[in-house]
Amino acid sequence: MKTQLIAALCLAAAPAFADGLTTYPFEGSFDDATFAVESAIVGQGLVIDYVSHTGEMLNRTGADVGSDVQLFTAADIFLFCSATLSRKVMEADPANIAHCPYGIFVTDKDGSVEIGYRHYPEGPMQEVQAPLDSIVQKALE
């Protein structure tokens, strides 16, 4: 029984990898998670260019597009760039501009809060993965 409990706790903190995304469960409220993500990004010396309130938009426009499905209770996407990292990946291939700005999202689905980011293609853009995960890990502390 004790082994099962330990295994369950380990799985609860493990990242989920699905459809090109990495997500982590957040123990706390959506507002706490968004504050933690914002603080972690700024704490890395980065500037948040924009916060997309995607959940609000989806909830507000559902009826307009003929849907009554609530996808998220709330969902925000924090968009930012790193001058150093962006220059490095774009000097390797200028087409990598398509991946900038980088984003970290926070979702709340019926009280289940997650923080995550999308995966980038193989090659130079892989250098973005570790910093994104580092920011998310800081937000999860």
Backbone torsions as a table, in degrees:
resi	resn	phi	psi	omega
1	MET	NA	-43.0	-179.8
2	LYS	-63.8	-39.4	178.4
3	THR	-63.5	-40.0	179.0
4	GLN	-65.3	-39.3	179.0
5	LEU	-64.7	-44.7	178.8
6	ILE	-62.0	-43.8	179.2
7	ALA	-62.7	-41.4	179.1
8	ALA	-64.0	-41.1	178.9
9	LEU	-66.1	-38.9	178.1
10	CYS	-64.3	-42.3	179.3
11	LEU	-66.9	-33.6	-179.3
12	ALA	-63.4	-31.9	-178.5
13	ALA	-94.9	-4.2	-177.5
14	ALA	-77.4	148.2	177.6
15	PRO	-72.6	154.5	173.5
16	ALA	-106.9	136.7	178.6
17	PHE	-116.7	113.9	179.9
18	ALA	-151.2	137.0	174.8
19	ASP	48.5	42.8	177.0
20	GLY	75.9	20.6	-179.7
21	LEU	-124.8	152.3	166.7
22	THR	-118.7	127.3	178.0
23	THR	-129.8	148.7	177.5
24	TYR	-127.9	139.0	173.9
25	PRO	-69.5	143.8	178.3
26	PHE	-114.7	127.1	178.8
27	GLU	-88.5	93.6	-179.4
28	GLY	155.4	-174.0	-176.5
29	SER	-81.6	165.6	175.4
30	PHE	-59.4	-45.2	179.5
31	ASP	-61.5	-40.3	177.0
32	ASP	-63.7	-40.3	-179.5
33	ALA	-66.3	-43.8	-179.5
34	THR	-66.1	-38.2	176.9
35	PHE	-63.8	-42.4	-179.4
36	ALA	-64.4	-41.4	178.8
37	VAL	-66.6	-46.8	178.6
38	GLU	-58.1	-45.8	-179.8
39	SER	-63.6	-39.5	-179.5
40	ALA	-67.5	-39.3	178.5
41	ILE	-65.9	-51.9	-179.5
42	VAL	-62.9	-35.6	179.1
43	GLY	-63.8	-19.9	176.0
44	GLN	-87.7	4.6	-179.1
45	GLY	80.2	17.3	-179.4
46	LEU	-100.1	155.5	179.4
47	VAL	-107.5	130.3	176.3
48	ILE	-79.2	118.1	-179.3
49	ASP	-75.4	-36.7	-173.6
50	TYR	-163.6	144.9	170.9
51	VAL	-115.1	115.4	178.5
52	SER	-89.1	119.8	179.0
53	HIS	-90.4	66.3	-173.4
54	THR	-61.6	-40.0	179.1
55	GLY	-60.7	-44.2	177.8
56	GLU	-60.5	-44.6	-179.7
57	MET	-61.9	-46.0	-179.5
58	LEU	-63.5	-41.3	179.4
59	ASN	-67.7	-37.6	-178.0
60	ARG	-71.5	-34.3	-172.0
61	THR	-102.5	-0.5	-177.6
62	GLY	-52.4	-52.3	-178.4
63	ALA	-63.0	-34.0	-179.7
64	ASP	-64.6	-26.6	180.0
65	VAL	-106.2	12.5	174.4
66	GLY	80.0	29.9	179.7
67	SER	-127.7	142.8	174.5
68	ASP	-114.1	14.4	-179.4
69	VAL	-83.9	125.1	174.4
70	GLN	-94.9	110.1	-177.4
71	LEU	-74.2	-42.3	-177.9
72	PHE	-137.7	146.9	168.6
73	THR	-69.4	-39.9	175.7
74	ALA	-156.8	152.1	177.6
75	ALA	-160.4	126.5	176.8
76	ASP	-127.5	149.4	175.4
77	ILE	-124.6	124.4	179.1
78	PHE	-96.3	120.9	-177.9
79	LEU	-109.8	132.7	-176.5
80	PHE	-158.3	165.2	176.0
81	CYS	-132.5	161.1	171.7
82	SER	-117.7	118.3	-179.2
83	ALA	-57.8	-43.3	-177.7
84	THR	-65.5	-52.0	-177.5
85	LEU	-68.1	-41.4	-179.5
86	SER	-63.2	-43.3	177.6
87	ARG	-60.0	-43.9	-178.0
88	LYS	-61.1	-48.5	-176.5
89	VAL	-73.5	-28.7	179.1
90	MET	-81.9	-27.3	172.3
91	GLU	-67.9	-32.1	176.7
92	ALA	-69.9	-35.5	178.4
93	ASP	-162.0	107.6	-178.5
94	PRO	-55.5	-23.7	178.6
95	ALA	-66.1	-13.9	177.7
96	ASN	-67.9	-5.8	173.6
97	ILE	-58.1	-26.6	180.0
98	ALA	-61.4	-19.7	-176.4
99	HIS	-98.6	1.2	-177.3
100	CYS	-107.0	136.5	7.6
101	PRO	-80.0	166.0	177.7
102	TYR	-87.9	155.2	-176.4
103	GLY	-136.6	145.0	170.8
104	ILE	-126.0	131.0	-177.9
105	PHE	-112.0	154.4	174.5
106	VAL	-127.4	128.6	178.4
107	THR	-127.2	151.1	172.2
108	ASP	-128.4	114.5	175.9
109	LYS	-115.0	98.8	178.8
110	ASP	53.8	44.9	176.8
111	GLY	89.3	-4.9	176.5
112	SER	-97.2	107.8	-174.7
113	VAL	-98.4	134.6	178.4
114	GLU	-132.9	152.3	173.7
115	ILE	-122.9	138.4	-179.5
116	GLY	-161.9	-177.2	179.0
117	TYR	-154.9	160.9	178.9
118	ARG	-88.5	158.9	177.1
119	HIS	-86.9	151.1	178.2
120	TYR	-108.9	161.8	-176.2
121	PRO	-66.4	160.5	176.6
122	GLU	-58.2	156.4	-179.9
123	GLY	103.0	-151.0	-174.5
124	PRO	-56.5	-30.9	-177.6
125	MET	-67.3	-14.5	176.4
126	GLN	-63.3	-22.1	178.2
127	GLU	-68.0	-13.4	177.6
128	VAL	-81.7	-29.1	-175.6
129	GLN	-56.9	-50.8	-175.8
130	ALA	-62.5	-46.0	177.7
131	PRO	-62.2	-37.8	177.7
132	LEU	-63.1	-45.7	-179.6
133	ASP	-64.7	-37.5	178.2
134	SER	-61.5	-42.2	177.6
135	ILE	-62.9	-45.4	179.9
136	VAL	-63.3	-43.2	179.0
137	GLN	-59.4	-39.9	177.9
138	LYS	-63.0	-41.2	179.2
139	ALA	-65.9	-28.8	-179.2
140	LEU	-79.2	-13.0	-177.6
141	GLU	-66.1	NA	NA
